[in-house]
Amino acid sequence: MARKAGSHAETTGPRVRAAAQTLIARHGYAAVSMRQIAAEVGVQAGALYLYTPDKQTLLFDLMRLHMEELLAAYEALAVPRDPREALARFARFHIGYHIDRPEAVFIAYMELRNLSPENFAEIERLRRRYERHLEAILERGAAERVFDLPDVRLASLALIAMLTGVTNWYREGGRLGREEVQAIYADMALKAVAAVTDSSS
């Protein structure tokens, strides 16, 4: 669809997504209407359809963007060869990335049930790609006998749940700063997989 003269798709599109994210995180997908999103942005409800065909697509786009940006950020990092260092870095990265995006994280986990089957499958594909990075670290650690893991997949899910849970309570200016939280959780992640300490370090 051609953009109407004088419109500002390059700014209004992101504003629509930001408004939808805030409202859905606050009230839940089912309780938020396109009319409410339009009012938050300051446009007529009909104008939203210049930027998204429907609310389902808007929800999917929010989740897809979150996962794609998460993957791009992690995959840009250098992964240490030592599995213990790699796991600690993954833990610090995961926490640092997610505490800056609590609304996106909440939606990504709590609103999966509201995706259509085809949209759900695509988000699951992206989630599995991210989880595979952690599984690869755990598999290498188990193979090198520095991690004691009866089930890599289960350990991966448990660790991600633990690390993501920080977004439920962390607030800037609280008792612990983000670097302290990242360090503590990285240490707990290593202890959770019974990481063997390298006595030479």
Backbone as CSV, one residue per row, in Angstrom:
resi,resn,N_x,N_y,N_z,CA_x,CA_y,CA_z,C_x,C_y,C_z
1,MET,0.853,-1.199,0.000,0.000,0.000,0.000,0.880,1.238,0.000
2,ALA,0.593,2.140,-0.906,1.384,3.366,-0.990,1.133,4.231,0.236
3,ARG,2.187,4.856,0.717,2.060,5.723,1.880,1.490,7.066,1.447
4,LYS,0.525,7.558,2.199,-0.096,8.829,1.854,0.893,9.971,2.049
5,ALA,0.781,10.976,1.173,1.652,12.149,1.270,1.473,12.798,2.629
6,GLY,2.595,13.146,3.244,2.529,13.838,4.528,2.464,12.910,5.725
7,SER,2.384,11.591,5.475,2.349,10.661,6.610,3.765,10.442,7.112
8,HIS,3.882,9.839,8.277,5.195,9.666,8.898,5.352,8.220,9.345
9,ALA,5.326,7.306,8.358,5.387,5.884,8.674,6.656,5.519,9.425
10,GLU,7.760,6.219,9.102,9.036,5.878,9.722,9.044,6.200,11.212
11,THR,8.168,7.095,11.661,8.072,7.393,13.094,6.806,6.814,13.710
12,THR,5.704,6.808,12.975,4.452,6.316,13.539,4.477,4.801,13.729
13,GLY,5.092,4.066,12.794,5.172,2.614,12.940,5.802,2.196,14.255
14,PRO,7.003,2.692,14.579,7.600,2.364,15.876,6.763,2.829,17.066
15,ARG,6.071,3.963,16.935,5.201,4.439,18.022,4.030,3.489,18.228
16,VAL,3.490,2.953,17.138,2.401,1.979,17.243,2.888,0.740,17.983
17,ARG,4.070,0.239,17.610,4.605,-0.950,18.272,4.907,-0.682,19.745
18,ALA,5.459,0.507,20.030,5.780,0.843,21.429,4.508,0.946,22.268
19,ALA,3.468,1.576,21.716,2.207,1.702,22.446,1.572,0.340,22.663
20,ALA,1.587,-0.497,21.627,1.012,-1.838,21.749,1.768,-2.648,22.796
21,GLN,3.077,-2.552,22.789,3.874,-3.301,23.754,3.536,-2.900,25.184
22,THR,3.475,-1.597,25.438,3.176,-1.124,26.788,1.777,-1.550,27.229
23,LEU,0.796,-1.380,26.365,-0.578,-1.724,26.725,-0.764,-3.225,26.925
24,ILE,-0.173,-4.025,26.044,-0.315,-5.484,26.168,0.396,-5.980,27.417
25,ALA,1.586,-5.435,27.707,2.309,-5.838,28.914,1.530,-5.461,30.168
26,ARG,0.809,-4.344,30.119,0.081,-3.857,31.287,-1.260,-4.558,31.479
27,HIS,-1.984,-4.789,30.374,-3.361,-5.280,30.478,-3.592,-6.673,29.900
28,GLY,-2.654,-7.164,29.106,-2.838,-8.449,28.451,-3.400,-8.271,27.047
29,TYR,-2.992,-9.160,26.168,-3.373,-9.065,24.754,-4.886,-9.038,24.555
30,ALA,-5.593,-9.934,25.234,-7.038,-10.056,25.027,-7.783,-8.790,25.439
31,ALA,-7.262,-8.054,26.402,-7.971,-6.887,26.932,-7.672,-5.593,26.176
32,VAL,-6.714,-5.645,25.255,-6.312,-4.435,24.537,-6.924,-4.427,23.140
33,SER,-7.537,-3.317,22.789,-8.148,-3.188,21.464,-7.291,-2.303,20.563
34,MET,-7.525,-2.419,19.269,-6.832,-1.557,18.317,-7.196,-0.092,18.582
35,ARG,-8.419,0.145,19.020,-8.850,1.509,19.324,-8.013,2.085,20.479
36,GLN,-7.741,1.273,21.498,-6.920,1.736,22.615,-5.493,2.062,22.157
37,ILE,-4.959,1.208,21.302,-3.607,1.438,20.790,-3.573,2.747,19.997
38,ALA,-4.579,2.948,19.151,-4.650,4.177,18.354,-4.716,5.407,19.251
39,ALA,-5.527,5.331,20.309,-5.659,6.460,21.221,-4.337,6.770,21.906
40,GLU,-3.592,5.719,22.246,-2.296,5.903,22.891,-1.309,6.606,21.954
41,VAL,-1.384,6.274,20.681,-0.489,6.873,19.694,-0.957,8.270,19.296
42,GLY,-2.299,8.478,19.381,-2.857,9.764,18.989,-3.279,9.815,17.534
43,VAL,-3.749,8.660,17.013,-4.242,8.599,15.637,-5.632,7.974,15.650
44,GLN,-6.343,8.076,14.542,-7.626,7.414,14.399,-7.405,5.905,14.310
45,ALA,-8.365,5.143,14.820,-8.222,3.689,14.831,-7.967,3.142,13.432
46,GLY,-8.648,3.699,12.449,-8.475,3.218,11.089,-7.071,3.424,10.555
47,ALA,-6.365,4.418,11.090,-5.011,4.713,10.618,-4.021,3.615,10.997
48,LEU,-4.337,2.827,12.036,-3.423,1.760,12.444,-3.220,0.747,11.331
49,TYR,-4.226,0.579,10.508,-4.153,-0.447,9.473,-3.220,-0.047,8.332
50,LEU,-2.676,1.158,8.384,-1.601,1.536,7.475,-0.284,0.898,7.911
51,TYR,-0.216,0.469,9.189,1.021,-0.034,9.756,0.961,-1.510,10.116
52,THR,-0.219,-2.059,10.297,-0.368,-3.475,10.612,-1.746,-3.941,10.179
53,PRO,-1.887,-5.132,9.621,-3.196,-5.580,9.149,-4.172,-5.920,10.267
54,ASP,-3.658,-6.342,11.437,-4.544,-6.715,12.539,-3.742,-6.846,13.829
55,LYS,-4.457,-7.072,14.922,-3.802,-7.131,16.234,-2.919,-8.368,16.364
56,GLN,-3.318,-9.473,15.753,-2.506,-10.685,15.793,-1.144,-10.448,15.151
57,THR,-1.128,-9.780,14.013,0.132,-9.479,13.338,0.985,-8.551,14.182
58,LEU,0.345,-7.622,14.854,1.074,-6.695,15.719,1.744,-7.452,16.861
59,LEU,1.024,-8.370,17.492,1.601,-9.181,18.570,2.767,-10.015,18.046
60,PHE,2.569,-10.656,16.912,3.612,-11.477,16.318,4.851,-10.644,16.000
61,ASP,4.648,-9.465,15.430,5.772,-8.601,15.086,6.558,-8.181,16.322
62,LEU,5.860,-7.914,17.430,6.543,-7.561,18.672,7.426,-8.711,19.146
63,MET,6.892,-9.913,19.129,7.656,-11.074,19.588,8.807,-11.402,18.642
64,ARG,8.527,-11.342,17.345,9.564,-11.655,16.363,10.716,-10.663,16.451
65,LEU,10.403,-9.380,16.556,11.442,-8.365,16.664,12.281,-8.575,17.913
66,HIS,11.628,-8.885,19.017,12.347,-9.140,20.264,13.326,-10.302,20.088
67,MET,12.869,-11.400,19.520,13.726,-12.569,19.366,14.842,-12.323,18.361
68,GLU,14.536,-11.658,17.276,15.571,-11.396,16.271,16.660,-10.475,16.812
69,GLU,16.270,-9.471,17.567,17.259,-8.557,18.147,18.080,-9.255,19.229
70,LEU,17.429,-10.122,20.015,18.141,-10.902,21.027,19.184,-11.792,20.370
71,LEU,18.789,-12.502,19.323,19.715,-13.389,18.623,20.876,-12.612,18.007
72,ALA,20.561,-11.495,17.382,21.612,-10.695,16.748,22.620,-10.202,17.785
73,ALA,22.124,-9.783,18.937,23.017,-9.275,19.987,23.911,-10.384,20.531
74,TYR,23.334,-11.560,20.773,24.152,-12.652,21.314,25.132,-13.179,20.277
75,GLU,24.665,-13.339,19.053,25.517,-13.922,18.020,26.644,-12.990,17.593
76,ALA,26.572,-11.731,17.997,27.654,-10.784,17.727,28.788,-10.915,18.752
77,LEU,28.528,-11.652,19.839,29.537,-11.818,20.873,30.520,-12.921,20.507
78,ALA,31.728,-12.779,21.007,32.703,-13.867,20.903,32.444,-14.834,22.062
79,VAL,32.347,-16.120,21.755,32.074,-17.118,22.790,33.399,-17.731,23.247
80,PRO,33.721,-17.628,24.543,34.968,-18.214,25.032,35.026,-19.718,24.790
81,ARG,36.206,-20.225,24.582,36.363,-21.667,24.352,36.073,-22.466,25.617
82,ASP,36.477,-21.949,26.759,36.228,-22.646,28.032,34.723,-22.635,28.311
83,PRO,34.087,-23.804,28.463,32.646,-23.836,28.695,32.207,-23.079,29.941
84,ARG,33.046,-23.047,30.952,32.690,-22.329,32.171,32.644,-20.826,31.913
85,GLU,33.626,-20.321,31.199,33.611,-18.900,30.840,32.459,-18.586,29.905
86,ALA,32.177,-19.519,28.984,31.088,-19.305,28.031,29.738,-19.264,28.738
87,LEU,29.543,-20.148,29.718,28.282,-20.164,30.461,28.138,-18.895,31.293
88,ALA,29.204,-18.468,31.940,29.150,-17.233,32.733,28.833,-16.039,31.836
89,ARG,29.431,-16.003,30.645,29.158,-14.899,29.725,27.722,-14.944,29.232
90,PHE,27.212,-16.136,28.948,25.814,-16.254,28.518,24.886,-15.734,29.609
91,ALA,25.145,-16.109,30.853,24.293,-15.680,31.969,24.313,-14.167,32.115
92,ARG,25.485,-13.579,32.053,25.584,-12.122,32.180,24.886,-11.425,31.013
93,PHE,25.101,-11.949,29.821,24.450,-11.354,28.652,22.933,-11.438,28.774
94,HIS,22.426,-12.612,29.093,20.980,-12.824,29.138,20.319,-11.871,30.124
95,ILE,20.906,-11.748,31.293,20.347,-10.851,32.301,20.457,-9.393,31.858
96,GLY,21.632,-8.995,31.409,21.831,-7.611,31.008,20.908,-7.193,29.881
97,TYR,20.699,-8.094,28.926,19.834,-7.771,27.790,18.376,-7.681,28.230
98,HIS,17.941,-8.614,29.042,16.518,-8.709,29.368,16.041,-7.686,30.391
99,ILE,16.899,-7.287,31.332,16.414,-6.332,32.335,16.168,-4.957,31.741
100,ASP,16.718,-4.706,30.563,16.447,-3.435,29.887,15.141,-3.478,29.093
101,ARG,14.519,-4.656,28.995,13.346,-4.832,28.136,12.257,-5.641,28.839
102,PRO,11.824,-5.235,30.038,10.872,-6.049,30.798,9.536,-6.245,30.089
103,GLU,9.050,-5.230,29.378,7.767,-5.376,28.684,7.873,-6.403,27.562
104,ALA,8.925,-6.299,26.773,9.117,-7.246,25.668,9.270,-8.665,26.190
105,VAL,9.985,-8.823,27.300,10.187,-10.152,27.887,8.867,-10.718,28.388
106,PHE,8.084,-9.895,29.077,6.793,-10.346,29.596,5.901,-10.837,28.461
107,ILE,5.822,-10.055,27.399,4.979,-10.430,26.262,5.496,-11.701,25.603
108,ALA,6.805,-11.795,25.435,7.401,-12.943,24.751,7.097,-14.255,25.456
109,TYR,6.937,-14.210,26.772,6.676,-15.441,27.519,5.199,-15.640,27.847
110,MET,4.491,-14.569,28.176,3.126,-14.706,28.666,2.063,-14.697,27.572
111,GLU,2.407,-14.188,26.399,1.395,-14.074,25.351,1.573,-15.087,24.226
112,LEU,2.432,-16.065,24.410,2.598,-17.109,23.393,1.279,-17.811,23.088
113,ARG,0.458,-17.980,24.125,-0.808,-18.696,23.961,-1.766,-17.972,23.020
114,ASN,-1.535,-16.694,22.788,-2.437,-15.920,21.942,-1.974,-15.821,20.491
115,LEU,-0.878,-16.488,20.164,-0.419,-16.501,18.781,-1.183,-17.549,17.974
116,SER,-1.385,-17.272,16.704,-1.952,-18.272,15.811,-0.940,-19.410,15.675
117,PRO,-1.351,-20.600,15.275,-0.421,-21.729,15.178,0.804,-21.441,14.310
118,GLU,0.598,-20.793,13.157,1.744,-20.528,12.287,2.689,-19.488,12.889
119,ASN,2.138,-18.487,13.556,2.981,-17.493,14.214,3.707,-18.092,15.411
120,PHE,3.017,-18.936,16.155,3.630,-19.633,17.285,4.826,-20.464,16.814
121,ALA,4.667,-21.160,15.703,5.740,-22.006,15.185,6.977,-21.180,14.840
122,GLU,6.774,-19.996,14.291,7.916,-19.148,13.925,8.625,-18.619,15.167
123,ILE,7.872,-18.205,16.165,8.508,-17.726,17.399,9.230,-18.864,18.102
124,GLU,8.633,-20.046,18.105,9.294,-21.207,18.704,10.587,-21.536,17.983
125,ARG,10.615,-21.382,16.665,11.831,-21.633,15.902,12.940,-20.676,16.346
126,LEU,12.601,-19.415,16.531,13.590,-18.431,16.976,14.027,-18.703,18.413
127,ARG,13.095,-19.086,19.269,13.435,-19.411,20.658,14.385,-20.601,20.714
128,ARG,14.113,-21.623,19.899,14.968,-22.806,19.894,16.376,-22.459,19.397
129,ARG,16.434,-21.544,18.434,17.757,-21.133,17.940,18.561,-20.487,19.060
130,TYR,17.905,-19.682,19.875,18.593,-19.055,21.005,18.969,-20.098,22.055
131,GLU,18.042,-20.982,22.377,18.306,-22.018,23.372,19.440,-22.936,22.938
132,ARG,19.576,-23.148,21.631,20.642,-24.024,21.143,22.023,-23.457,21.459
133,HIS,22.142,-22.153,21.523,23.433,-21.564,21.903,23.821,-22.010,23.309
134,LEU,22.869,-21.971,24.225,23.148,-22.411,25.589,23.386,-23.915,25.629
135,GLU,22.568,-24.667,24.917,22.747,-26.118,24.899,24.126,-26.505,24.375
136,ALA,24.609,-25.776,23.378,25.935,-26.079,22.828,27.024,-25.878,23.884
137,ILE,26.877,-24.836,24.698,27.838,-24.600,25.785,27.779,-25.749,26.790
138,LEU,26.566,-26.135,27.155,26.397,-27.207,28.144,26.905,-28.545,27.605
139,GLU,26.640,-28.813,26.330,27.112,-30.060,25.725,28.642,-30.113,25.716
140,ARG,29.275,-28.981,25.401,30.734,-28.947,25.384,31.290,-29.148,26.794
141,GLY,30.637,-28.507,27.774,31.086,-28.672,29.147,30.935,-30.091,29.644
142,ALA,29.835,-30.747,29.254,29.624,-32.140,29.651,30.657,-33.046,28.971
143,ALA,30.921,-32.788,27.687,31.886,-33.607,26.956,33.286,-33.469,27.534
144,GLU,33.615,-32.275,28.011,34.937,-32.031,28.590,34.983,-32.354,30.081
145,ARG,33.853,-32.837,30.609,33.756,-33.263,32.012,33.995,-32.127,33.003
146,VAL,33.625,-30.907,32.588,33.664,-29.806,33.548,32.259,-29.472,34.043
147,PHE,31.243,-30.015,33.388,29.861,-29.919,33.855,29.343,-31.322,34.123
148,ASP,28.550,-31.461,35.154,27.916,-32.738,35.479,26.424,-32.590,35.195
149,LEU,25.981,-33.079,34.039,24.612,-32.853,33.584,23.940,-34.157,33.162
150,PRO,22.871,-34.558,33.859,22.134,-35.745,33.424,21.292,-35.494,32.171
151,ASP,20.885,-34.229,31.945,20.046,-33.922,30.783,20.302,-32.474,30.358
152,VAL,20.945,-32.299,29.226,21.322,-30.970,28.752,20.105,-30.110,28.455
153,ARG,19.108,-30.681,27.794,17.915,-29.904,27.428,17.197,-29.389,28.671
154,LEU,17.031,-30.246,29.662,16.369,-29.845,30.904,17.180,-28.770,31.626
155,ALA,18.489,-28.937,31.655,19.350,-27.935,32.301,19.242,-26.594,31.587
156,SER,19.183,-26.617,30.254,19.057,-25.382,29.483,17.767,-24.657,29.820
157,LEU,16.660,-25.374,29.858,15.373,-24.752,30.178,15.369,-24.185,31.593
158,ALA,15.965,-24.916,32.532,16.001,-24.457,33.924,16.839,-23.192,34.056
159,LEU,17.974,-23.160,33.388,18.844,-21.990,33.474,18.201,-20.758,32.849
160,ILE,17.578,-20.923,31.692,16.941,-19.783,31.047,15.795,-19.258,31.905
161,ALA,15.031,-20.162,32.516,13.937,-19.725,33.393,14.489,-18.941,34.580
162,MET,15.576,-19.422,35.159,16.180,-18.736,36.299,16.693,-17.357,35.899
163,LEU,17.395,-17.273,34.792,17.978,-16.009,34.351,16.913,-15.000,33.927
164,THR,15.896,-15.477,33.236,14.831,-14.580,32.775,14.019,-14.047,33.942
165,GLY,13.921,-14.830,35.006,13.136,-14.429,36.169,13.606,-13.148,36.818
166,VAL,14.849,-12.745,36.546,15.372,-11.499,37.122,14.500,-10.310,36.717
167,THR,13.931,-10.350,35.517,13.123,-9.218,35.044,11.870,-9.012,35.885
168,ASN,11.459,-10.008,36.649,10.254,-9.881,37.483,10.472,-8.989,38.691
169,TRP,11.727,-8.858,39.119,11.952,-8.110,40.354,13.020,-7.021,40.256
170,TYR,13.899,-7.103,39.275,15.009,-6.158,39.240,14.524,-4.743,38.920
171,ARG,15.042,-3.785,39.672,14.775,-2.372,39.415,16.077,-1.596,39.565
172,GLU,16.341,-0.704,38.617,17.526,0.149,38.726,17.457,0.950,40.024
173,GLY,18.600,1.086,40.688,18.659,1.839,41.928,18.318,1.008,43.149
174,GLY,18.119,-0.310,42.959,17.805,-1.182,44.079,19.041,-1.547,44.885
175,ARG,18.880,-2.494,45.782,19.971,-2.863,46.688,21.197,-3.375,45.935
176,LEU,20.968,-4.112,44.857,22.063,-4.647,44.060,22.071,-4.009,42.672
177,GLY,23.237,-3.611,42.208,23.361,-3.087,40.862,23.344,-4.210,39.848
178,ARG,23.210,-3.853,38.581,23.090,-4.896,37.558,24.343,-5.752,37.457
179,GLU,25.519,-5.158,37.600,26.741,-5.954,37.497,26.842,-6.954,38.639
180,GLU,26.400,-6.554,39.828,26.394,-7.490,40.958,25.420,-8.624,40.706
181,VAL,24.229,-8.292,40.196,23.228,-9.322,39.902,23.750,-10.268,38.828
182,GLN,24.363,-9.710,37.797,24.899,-10.547,36.731,25.971,-11.495,37.270
183,ALA,26.845,-11.001,38.126,27.919,-11.823,38.676,27.374,-12.927,39.567
184,ILE,26.386,-12.594,40.406,25.804,-13.587,41.308,25.095,-14.677,40.524
185,TYR,24.327,-14.283,39.516,23.595,-15.267,38.726,24.531,-16.115,37.867
186,ALA,25.609,-15.512,37.365,26.583,-16.301,36.612,27.191,-17.368,37.508
187,ASP,27.482,-17.004,38.756,28.030,-17.972,39.715,27.006,-19.063,40.033
188,MET,25.728,-18.678,40.194,24.697,-19.679,40.467,24.497,-20.615,39.278
189,ALA,24.606,-20.072,38.065,24.476,-20.912,36.876,25.578,-21.964,36.845
190,LEU,26.793,-21.545,37.158,27.909,-22.493,37.176,27.720,-23.557,38.257
191,LYS,27.248,-23.146,39.411,27.013,-24.106,40.484,25.868,-25.062,40.140
192,ALA,24.897,-24.566,39.379,23.754,-25.404,39.009,24.158,-26.573,38.118
193,VAL,25.219,-26.378,37.340,25.686,-27.461,36.469,26.891,-28.169,37.083
194,ALA,27.134,-27.901,38.363,28.231,-28.519,39.103,29.553,-28.315,38.384
195,ALA,29.794,-27.081,37.974,31.013,-26.770,37.230,32.237,-27.050,38.076
196,VAL,33.198,-27.712,37.489,34.459,-28.010,38.157,35.357,-26.783,38.087
197,THR,35.864,-26.364,39.226,36.725,-25.189,39.267,38.074,-25.505,38.629
198,ASP,38.530,-24.579,37.802,39.851,-24.725,37.182,40.890,-24.241,38.183
199,SER,41.605,-25.175,38.789,42.555,-24.831,39.847,43.766,-24.068,39.313
200,SER,43.954,-24.105,37.990,45.115,-23.410,37.429,44.855,-21.928,37.220
201,SER,43.545,-21.503,37.320,43.212,-20.093,37.073,43.277,-19.294,38.360
